[in-house]
Amino acid sequence: MSGDTFPTLSSLDKLMEQRVNLKCLVKLGKTFTEAYVMLKEVYGNDCLSRTQVFESFKRFKEGRETTTIRAPDLNVKN
């Protein structure tokens, strides 16, 4: 790449980034509210919805390790 031009993250990349960050916040012992506020502060209007953050937070809290995205997480209808 030349100059100061950097590729932008795709929507899927942004979603994955937020999930990885959320997993880290869970491992640090943050509450759901603390984690959600932090994600909102970082991602603003691009932040996952409160419901999406809650569902992922709950899964990570219950021991889920993977951050992969399943079709239901993307609101894809089969």
C-alpha positions as a Markdown table, in Angstrom:
| # | Residue | x | y | z |
|---|---|---|---|---|
| 1 | Met | 0.0 | 0.0 | 0.0 |
| 2 | Ser | 1.2 | 3.5 | -0.8 |
| 3 | Gly | 0.7 | 6.6 | 1.2 |
| 4 | Asp | -1.7 | 6.8 | 4.1 |
| 5 | Thr | -4.4 | 4.7 | 2.5 |
| 6 | Phe | -5.6 | 1.8 | 4.5 |
| 7 | Pro | -8.3 | -0.8 | 3.7 |
| 8 | Thr | -11.5 | -0.3 | 5.6 |
| 9 | Leu | -13.0 | -3.1 | 7.6 |
| 10 | Ser | -15.9 | -4.9 | 6.1 |
| 11 | Ser | -19.1 | -5.2 | 8.1 |
| 12 | Leu | -18.3 | -8.8 | 8.9 |
| 13 | Asp | -14.8 | -7.9 | 10.0 |
| 14 | Lys | -16.3 | -5.2 | 12.3 |
| 15 | Leu | -18.7 | -7.7 | 13.8 |
| 16 | Met | -15.9 | -10.2 | 14.4 |
| 17 | Glu | -13.8 | -7.5 | 16.0 |
| 18 | Gln | -16.5 | -6.5 | 18.4 |
| 19 | Arg | -17.1 | -10.2 | 19.4 |
| 20 | Val | -13.4 | -10.7 | 20.1 |
| 21 | Asn | -13.3 | -7.5 | 22.2 |
| 22 | Leu | -16.5 | -8.6 | 24.0 |
| 23 | Lys | -14.9 | -12.0 | 24.8 |
| 24 | Cys | -11.9 | -10.2 | 26.2 |
| 25 | Leu | -14.1 | -8.0 | 28.4 |
| 26 | Val | -15.9 | -11.0 | 29.7 |
| 27 | Lys | -12.6 | -12.7 | 30.6 |
| 28 | Leu | -11.6 | -9.5 | 32.4 |
| 29 | Gly | -14.7 | -9.9 | 34.6 |
| 30 | Lys | -16.7 | -6.9 | 33.3 |
| 31 | Thr | -20.4 | -6.9 | 33.8 |
| 32 | Phe | -22.7 | -6.8 | 30.8 |
| 33 | Thr | -23.5 | -3.2 | 31.3 |
| 34 | Glu | -19.8 | -2.2 | 31.6 |
| 35 | Ala | -19.0 | -4.2 | 28.5 |
| 36 | Tyr | -21.9 | -2.7 | 26.5 |
| 37 | Val | -21.0 | 0.8 | 27.5 |
| 38 | Met | -17.4 | 0.2 | 26.4 |
| 39 | Leu | -18.4 | -1.2 | 23.1 |
| 40 | Lys | -20.8 | 1.7 | 22.5 |
| 41 | Glu | -18.0 | 4.2 | 23.3 |
| 42 | Val | -15.6 | 2.5 | 20.9 |
| 43 | Tyr | -17.9 | 1.7 | 18.0 |
| 44 | Gly | -20.7 | 4.3 | 18.4 |
| 45 | Asn | -23.5 | 3.9 | 15.8 |
| 46 | Asp | -21.6 | 0.8 | 14.4 |
| 47 | Cys | -21.9 | -1.0 | 17.7 |
| 48 | Leu | -23.8 | -4.3 | 17.8 |
| 49 | Ser | -27.3 | -3.9 | 19.2 |
| 50 | Arg | -27.9 | -4.3 | 23.0 |
| 51 | Thr | -29.6 | -7.7 | 22.3 |
| 52 | Gln | -26.7 | -9.0 | 20.2 |
| 53 | Val | -24.2 | -7.9 | 22.8 |
| 54 | Phe | -26.3 | -9.5 | 25.5 |
| 55 | Glu | -26.6 | -12.9 | 23.7 |
| 56 | Ser | -22.9 | -13.0 | 22.9 |
| 57 | Phe | -22.0 | -11.9 | 26.4 |
| 58 | Lys | -24.1 | -14.7 | 27.9 |
| 59 | Arg | -22.5 | -17.3 | 25.6 |
| 60 | Phe | -19.0 | -16.2 | 26.5 |
| 61 | Lys | -19.9 | -16.1 | 30.2 |
| 62 | Glu | -21.1 | -19.7 | 29.9 |
| 63 | Gly | -17.8 | -20.7 | 28.5 |
| 64 | Arg | -18.0 | -20.3 | 24.8 |
| 65 | Glu | -14.6 | -19.9 | 23.3 |
| 66 | Thr | -15.2 | -19.5 | 19.6 |
| 67 | Thr | -15.9 | -16.1 | 18.1 |
| 68 | Thr | -17.1 | -17.4 | 14.8 |
| 69 | Ile | -20.4 | -16.1 | 13.5 |
| 70 | Arg | -23.3 | -18.4 | 12.9 |
| 71 | Ala | -26.2 | -17.7 | 10.5 |
| 72 | Pro | -28.6 | -16.8 | 13.3 |
| 73 | Asp | -26.1 | -14.1 | 14.5 |
| 74 | Leu | -26.3 | -12.5 | 11.1 |
| 75 | Asn | -30.1 | -12.6 | 11.0 |
| 76 | Val | -29.9 | -14.7 | 7.8 |
| 77 | Lys | -33.1 | -16.4 | 6.9 |
| 78 | Asn | -32.9 | -19.9 | 5.3 |
